[in-house]
């Protein structure tokens, strides 16, 4: 495992797993939110985001890609040798997102989680609809790969713990 993409629903634990894998395997973690957001929650223009991700993920090297960013996901998935798909239950993801909001971490430089912002209800709706709407798209992307990648699907916090412990 030299190039790992960690994907899944918001709140599934992508960042935490990426951090732990990075520590355990000695791999640098590249947080997609750091590539895609500018201070004050300003999105990086799509063309620039593609350039940043191509530079980070399509070259040879060792890395862990933390995050989804669906519009550029195939760049990472095709460059990865291992994909970890966190397919956790909706209730786990919702709980974790709410708990994260209370801690108010900085998602990217200059982009702190906010408890009450106008996008938050849509964010919760995204998580609530993930299994029905977004998960099938994720599975289709995985099915479209050429088979050169190892895909690991983890469906519970216990499976995540067992996976990390086994490394």
C-alpha positions in Angstrom: 0.0 0.0 0.0 1.8 3.1 -1.3 -1.0 5.2 -2.8 -4.2 5.0 -0.8 -7.5 6.7 -1.5 -9.9 6.9 1.5 -13.5 7.6 0.5 -17.0 7.4 2.0 -19.9 9.5 3.3 -19.3 12.7 5.3 -18.8 11.7 8.9 -17.6 8.2 8.1 -14.2 8.9 9.5 -12.1 9.5 6.4 -9.8 12.1 8.0 -9.3 10.1 11.2 -8.5 6.9 9.3 -6.2 8.7 6.9 -4.3 10.2 9.8 -4.0 6.9 11.5 -2.9 5.1 8.3 -0.3 7.9 7.6 1.2 7.4 11.1 1.2 3.6 10.9 2.5 3.3 7.3 4.7 6.4 7.2 2.8 7.9 4.3 2.0 11.6 3.8 -1.7 12.5 4.0 -3.1 14.8 1.5 -6.4 16.3 2.6 -8.6 17.2 -0.3 -10.3 19.9 1.6 -6.9 21.7 1.8 -6.7 21.5 -2.0 -10.3 22.5 -2.6 -11.0 25.3 -0.2 -9.5 28.7 0.3 -9.9 30.7 3.5 -13.4 31.8 4.2 -15.0 28.8 2.6 -14.2 30.0 -0.9 -14.1 27.0 -3.4 -11.0 26.7 -5.6 -12.1 27.0 -9.2 -12.6 23.5 -10.8 -9.7 23.8 -13.3 -7.3 24.8 -10.5 -8.6 22.0 -8.3 -7.9 19.5 -11.1 -4.4 20.9 -11.6 -3.7 20.7 -7.8 -4.9 17.1 -7.6 -3.1 16.0 -10.8 0.1 17.3 -9.3 -0.6 15.6 -6.0 -2.0 12.2 -7.1 -1.1 11.2 -10.6 2.7 11.4 -10.2 4.6 8.5 -8.7 5.0 8.6 -5.1 3.5 7.5 -1.8 0.4 9.2 -0.3 -2.9 8.9 1.3 -5.8 10.9 -0.3 -8.3 11.9 2.4 -11.7 12.8 0.9 -14.2 12.5 -1.9 -14.6 15.5 -4.1 -16.7 13.5 -6.6 -16.0 15.7 -9.6 -12.3 14.7 -9.5 -12.5 11.4 -7.7 -11.4 9.2 -10.7 -8.1 11.1 -10.8 -7.3 9.6 -7.4 -8.9 6.3 -7.8 -7.1 5.4 -10.9 -3.8 6.6 -9.4 -4.3 4.7 -6.2 -3.1 1.1 -5.6 -5.5 0.7 -2.6 -9.0 2.2 -2.1 -10.5 2.1 1.4 -14.3 2.7 1.1 -15.9 3.6 4.5 -19.4 2.3 4.0 -20.7 3.0 7.5 -24.3 3.3 8.6 -26.1 6.7 8.2 -26.7 7.0 12.0 -23.0 6.7 12.6 -22.2 9.4 10.0 -24.8 11.8 11.3 -23.7 11.4 14.9 -20.1 12.0 14.0 -20.9 15.1 11.9 -22.9 16.6 14.8 -20.1 15.8 17.3 -17.6 17.3 14.9 -19.6 20.5 14.7 -19.5 20.8 18.5 -15.7 20.5 18.4 -15.5 23.0 15.5 -12.3 21.8 13.9 -10.6 23.7 11.0 -11.4 21.7 7.9 -8.9 23.6 5.8 -6.8 26.6 6.6 -9.2 29.5 7.3 -12.3 27.2 7.1 -13.6 26.4 10.6 -16.7 24.2 11.0 -19.7 26.4 11.9 -22.6 25.1 13.9 -25.2 27.3 12.2 -24.5 28.1 8.6 -27.0 28.2 5.7 -25.4 25.0 4.1 -25.7 22.8 7.2 -29.3 21.6 6.6 -28.3 20.6 3.0 -25.2 18.9 4.4 -27.4 16.8 6.8 -29.8 16.0 3.9 -26.7 14.8 1.8 -25.8 12.4 4.6 -29.4 11.2 5.0 -29.7 10.6 1.2 -26.2 9.2 0.8 -27.1 5.5 0.9 -29.9 5.9 -1.7 -28.4 8.5 -4.0 -24.7 9.0 -3.6 -23.5 5.6 -2.5 -24.6 4.0 -5.8 -22.5 6.6 -7.7 -19.6 5.7 -5.5 -20.0 2.0 -6.2 -20.3 2.7 -10.0 -17.0 4.6 -9.9 -15.4 1.6 -8.1 -16.9 -0.8 -10.6 -15.5 1.3 -13.5 -11.9 0.8 -12.3 -9.6 -1.5 -14.3 -9.0 -3.9 -11.4 -5.5 -2.8 -10.7 -6.6 -1.4 -7.4 -7.3 -3.3 -4.2 -10.7 -2.1 -2.8 -11.3 -2.6 0.9 -14.8 -1.9 2.1 -15.2 -1.3 5.8 -18.8 -1.3 7.1 -18.5 -0.5 10.8 -16.3 1.2 13.3 -15.2 -2.3 14.5 -14.1 -3.2 11.0 -12.1 0.0 10.8 -10.4 -0.8 14.1 -9.6 -4.4 13.0 -8.2 -3.1 9.7 -5.9 -0.6 11.3 -4.8 -3.2 13.9 -4.0 -5.8 11.3 -1.5 -3.5 9.5 
